[in-house]
Amino acid sequence: MARYYDGAGNTTYEFTTQLFFDDTTSDVVLASYPYDTRGDRDTRNSNDGIFDASMVLDLEDGGDGSFAATIALGLELEGAALPDAIYSNGFESA
């Protein structure tokens, strides 16, 4: 979830999205504790009604049971006058 707050600290925009993991990676994670205590997996990407292959997050296997990834999300707020600070971390205004 991403939120943008106005100068008074009020939430003015709120966005929610979902990321997906490759099924092979999910299988490895779900076979380890504590996930392995939750029963069998009931949803795979192929039968997930909201799955979008463009939203699969590529993970690097750390080899020690850990995974790492980097993602940059940009939000375009049409018609919104956002402060320059919003763009100072690598994003540019349109």
N, C-alpha and C positions, 0 to 999 in steps of 0.2 A: 504494500500500500504506500502511496506517496501522497503527502499533504503539503499544501502551500498555505502559509499563514499571512494575514495582513499585518500592518504595523502595530495593531492593537492585540495581536496574538489570536485573532479569530480564524478558524479554518475557513478559507474562502474557496478552495478547490480540493477535492479528494478523489483519488484514482486508485482502482484496484485492478490487478492483472494476475495472471497465473503463468508460471514457468513449468516446463515439463523436463523430465530427465529421460534419457535413453532407457528402454526397458532392461537392457543388459545391466546397466549400472544400478537401476532400481532393484533388480533381483539380488545383486551382491549386497547392497545396503540392507534390504529387507530380510536377508538371511542372517544378519548379525544382531546381537543384543543391542537395544531392547526391542527392536522391531520384530524379531523372530518370536516374541511372546504374544503377538497380536493375532495369530492365525494366518491362514492363507490369504494371499493377495487376491482381491476380487475384480480389480480393474487394471487393464493394460492399455497402453496408448491406442491400440487398434480398436478398442471398444469403449473408449472415453468419448462421450458426446461433444466435448468442447476441445478435444485435442487439436493442436495446430502445429504441424512439423516445424514451422518457422520459429516456434517458441521453445524448441528443445535447447536446453542449456548444456553446452559442452563442458564436461568436467575432466580435470586432470587427476588421475589416480596417483595419490602420494605413495602408494606401495605399502603403507602401514595401516591401512583401514581408513585413511582420510582422503578426502577429495577436495579440490579447490577449483574455483572459477572466478572469472571477472565479468561483470556485466555493466554496461552504461545504459541508462534509460533516459530518454529525453521526452519531455512533455511539451506539446505545442498548444498553448491556450489561445485560441482564436479570439481576437478582439480584446485580449487582456493586456493592460499596461503593466508589465512586471518590472521590478527594479533590476538594474544592471547586475546586481549580485547573483541573480539567478543564472546568468550566463557566464560567470567568472570561472566556473569549473569545467571549461572545455566545451560548453554548449554555446551556440550563437543564435541570436534572434533571427527570425525570418525577415 
